[in-house]
Amino acid sequence: MDKELFDDLVKSMEQMNEIVAGEREPSRIFEVEKDPTHVISALQA
């Protein structure tokens, strides 16, 4: 793996650990609906 890509991966993992520990806020949050049937229907069209 390219050293620059590996360094980016390590930085990302460190940020993830800070978020999990409550030391950092996530940059974005995704919410998934409990019943995504309308999404499945749209994908099948």
C-alpha positions in Angstrom: 0.0 0.0 0.0 1.1 3.5 -0.8 2.6 5.2 2.3 0.4 8.3 1.8 -2.7 6.2 1.6 -1.7 4.2 4.6 -1.1 7.4 6.6 -4.6 8.7 5.6 -6.0 5.4 6.8 -4.2 5.6 10.2 -5.4 9.2 10.6 -9.0 8.2 9.8 -8.8 5.3 12.4 -7.5 7.7 15.0 -10.4 10.1 14.3 -12.8 7.2 14.6 -11.5 6.2 18.0 -11.8 9.8 19.2 -15.5 9.9 18.0 -16.2 6.6 19.7 -14.6 7.9 22.9 -16.7 11.1 22.8 -13.7 13.3 22.3 -14.6 14.5 18.8 -17.9 15.1 17.0 -18.4 13.3 13.7 -18.2 15.5 10.6 -21.5 14.1 9.3 -24.2 11.7 10.4 -26.3 9.4 8.2 -29.7 8.3 9.3 -31.2 5.1 7.9 -34.9 4.6 7.9 -36.3 1.5 9.5 -38.5 0.7 6.5 -36.6 1.5 3.3 -39.2 -0.2 1.0 -39.6 3.0 -1.1 -35.8 2.9 -1.8 -35.9 -0.8 -2.8 -38.9 -0.1 -5.1 -37.1 2.8 -6.8 -34.0 0.7 -7.3 -36.0 -2.1 -9.0 -37.7 0.4 -11.4 
